[in-house]
Amino acid sequence: MLYLMRHGQTVWNAQRRLQGRLDSPLTSTGVAQAQAFGARLATLLPDPASVRVIASPLGRAWQTAVLATAGMGGDPAAIELDDRLMEHAFGAWEGLLWEDVQRDFPEALAARMADKWNAPAPGGESYRDVADRVRPWLANIDPSVVTVAVCHGVTARVMRGLYAGMTQAETMALPEPQDRVFALADGKIDEIPV
């Protein structure tokens, strides 16, 4: 069983600023979301001490993982970090507001919006790049071990699409909520509100 979640809301999420591999801290809403993840997982997991928790090493995901793990009764010191769970790299767009990208990169943005799966932001990753990075990670998760993964919006979207065998278009249409846990088991994905 794999429980997958996006980090809680950050300052840059609230500002509509692209983070990618850059970071900003969780807002008070993000802290509450991370704590709610832990409380919800505590109701689903019979033995939190036996749960494997893996997080992106980016601060917002790690902080979410620490709060969620503590909230479910696990040991935050046991959290594993894995670079493959990092967010989609936005390259030259990282740290910019969407309005800045629209104004300063109109041609690159148009190419990206026409084919996000294959067209990266300048110096960044495409969705295909993210899929190539997370596919082996997902394939190596032992379904007999309860695992909680804390990552990012695009990363979790692509991972859910790969797991469910979705088309590129179906994957791109998936939401990126910060108030849901996704349970991936037996070829199905259940969305669990927190």
Steps between C-alpha positions, in 0.01 A plus 500: 500500500634841403356818647595797286463866591610842391668732750286755682443850368809722484549875492577479127193282433289773656672761281466287182879501472669206324717306742639203311827415671506825697320507831283708727368416846161356582231753585289453812247333267777269374600407854137421581473290182813302594365440850167392351682252276654344809171490689324339204776245446486410870140386444599287199819336621492234770873532583655835405838384629519243219422753225775602261494876439687638199510869409645732244804672650356843422418682824126532448457126444737406781320735743165353397637147548633584848168647614295218345724228640487647850123537468450136410719386789810411297863602541598803289867399534423192287383700197694411186579768241504419129601744226272325251202640690610860449273738317500557131782742416372827352848621405505872411143540627570400860418777744289690247132579517286363216451857382879538469525182294219614270666838450865393472478157333201510263646270233638242743173508695295447183716201404470358849124544518463333161685187621585491871582132477796561271583873520694615804525850638835652396762304694233291672327165467210380291235272644671217306821574693308477827342171388843360413623597847209366706417186299792294643429632849139390476598162355727432799240569769418176680117477507516282812660784700278792596677805358419869529655725234501877535584682180368778277211589271640406161697207637193352670285565192744316273542217750124447525471500121778242466353281772155500341631457144341828392565673171707816497185711463329324791808547715520870414135545602553363853469754782785591735319538835670578828218362712484139379685176552499256211504130584655292220432128535397209280506716188249747643537853630274614783482869586477558875405849621670628814 
